[in-house]
Amino acid sequence: MKKVEAIIRPFKLEDVKLALVKAGIVGMTVSEVRGFGRQKGQVERYRGSEFTVEFLQKLKVEVVVADERVDDVLKSIAEAAKTGEIGDGKIFISPVEAVVRIRTGDLNEEAL
């Protein structure tokens, strides 16, 4: 099993969610996060004063899938989240050793 974590622009969440549902993914976790990469923040103006926002608001979408589903999930997220501009985000893939569904005690693939 693999955990797919995607850092995306907030306004792309609905597109990513629909793409994952279309790919057959039935669950995900979404967290509000802040960070920066190549964008290095952005300059904002408020009442005539300029200030730099160093940490930009993003969303982190997390999905755990069977190994054979990783490529489908990766492609779905990448296509749905892409705007073609700096700041579209990143996708990280990590191994998952075990999953337990708390309610039933199901393990691993059955727990997904």
Secondary structure as a PSIPRED ss2 file (coil, helix, strand):
# PSIPRED VFORMAT (PSIPRED V4.0)

   1 M C   1.000  0.000  0.000
   2 K E   0.000  0.000  1.000
   3 K E   0.000  0.000  1.000
   4 V E   0.000  0.000  1.000
   5 E E   0.000  0.000  1.000
   6 A E   0.000  0.000  1.000
   7 I E   0.000  0.000  1.000
   8 I E   0.000  0.000  1.000
   9 R C   1.000  0.000  0.000
  10 P H   0.000  1.000  0.000
  11 F H   0.000  1.000  0.000
  12 K H   0.000  1.000  0.000
  13 L H   0.000  1.000  0.000
  14 E H   0.000  1.000  0.000
  15 D H   0.000  1.000  0.000
  16 V H   0.000  1.000  0.000
  17 K H   0.000  1.000  0.000
  18 L H   0.000  1.000  0.000
  19 A H   0.000  1.000  0.000
  20 L H   0.000  1.000  0.000
  21 V H   0.000  1.000  0.000
  22 K H   0.000  1.000  0.000
  23 A C   1.000  0.000  0.000
  24 G C   1.000  0.000  0.000
  25 I C   1.000  0.000  0.000
  26 V C   1.000  0.000  0.000
  27 G C   1.000  0.000  0.000
  28 M C   1.000  0.000  0.000
  29 T E   0.000  0.000  1.000
  30 V E   0.000  0.000  1.000
  31 S E   0.000  0.000  1.000
  32 E E   0.000  0.000  1.000
  33 V E   0.000  0.000  1.000
  34 R E   0.000  0.000  1.000
  35 G E   0.000  0.000  1.000
  36 F C   1.000  0.000  0.000
  37 G C   1.000  0.000  0.000
  38 R C   1.000  0.000  0.000
  39 Q C   1.000  0.000  0.000
  40 K C   1.000  0.000  0.000
  41 G C   1.000  0.000  0.000
  42 Q E   0.000  0.000  1.000
  43 V E   0.000  0.000  1.000
  44 E E   0.000  0.000  1.000
  45 R E   0.000  0.000  1.000
  46 Y E   0.000  0.000  1.000
  47 R C   1.000  0.000  0.000
  48 G C   1.000  0.000  0.000
  49 S E   0.000  0.000  1.000
  50 E E   0.000  0.000  1.000
  51 F E   0.000  0.000  1.000
  52 T E   0.000  0.000  1.000
  53 V E   0.000  0.000  1.000
  54 E C   1.000  0.000  0.000
  55 F C   1.000  0.000  0.000
  56 L E   0.000  0.000  1.000
  57 Q E   0.000  0.000  1.000
  58 K E   0.000  0.000  1.000
  59 L E   0.000  0.000  1.000
  60 K E   0.000  0.000  1.000
  61 V E   0.000  0.000  1.000
  62 E E   0.000  0.000  1.000
  63 V E   0.000  0.000  1.000
  64 V E   0.000  0.000  1.000
  65 V E   0.000  0.000  1.000
  66 A C   1.000  0.000  0.000
  67 D H   0.000  1.000  0.000
  68 E H   0.000  1.000  0.000
  69 R H   0.000  1.000  0.000
  70 V H   0.000  1.000  0.000
  71 D H   0.000  1.000  0.000
  72 D H   0.000  1.000  0.000
  73 V H   0.000  1.000  0.000
  74 L H   0.000  1.000  0.000
  75 K H   0.000  1.000  0.000
  76 S H   0.000  1.000  0.000
  77 I H   0.000  1.000  0.000
  78 A H   0.000  1.000  0.000
  79 E H   0.000  1.000  0.000
  80 A H   0.000  1.000  0.000
  81 A H   0.000  1.000  0.000
  82 K C   1.000  0.000  0.000
  83 T C   1.000  0.000  0.000
  84 G C   1.000  0.000  0.000
  85 E C   1.000  0.000  0.000
  86 I C   1.000  0.000  0.000
  87 G C   1.000  0.000  0.000
  88 D C   1.000  0.000  0.000
  89 G C   1.000  0.000  0.000
  90 K E   0.000  0.000  1.000
  91 I E   0.000  0.000  1.000
  92 F E   0.000  0.000  1.000
  93 I E   0.000  0.000  1.000
  94 S E   0.000  0.000  1.000
  95 P E   0.000  0.000  1.000
  96 V C   1.000  0.000  0.000
  97 E C   1.000  0.000  0.000
  98 A C   1.000  0.000  0.000
  99 V C   1.000  0.000  0.000
 100 V E   0.000  0.000  1.000
 101 R C   1.000  0.000  0.000
 102 I C   1.000  0.000  0.000
 103 R C   1.000  0.000  0.000
 104 T C   1.000  0.000  0.000
 105 G C   1.000  0.000  0.000
 106 D C   1.000  0.000  0.000
 107 L E   0.000  0.000  1.000
 108 N H   0.000  1.000  0.000
 109 E H   0.000  1.000  0.000
 110 E H   0.000  1.000  0.000
 111 A H   0.000  1.000  0.000
 112 L C   1.000  0.000  0.000
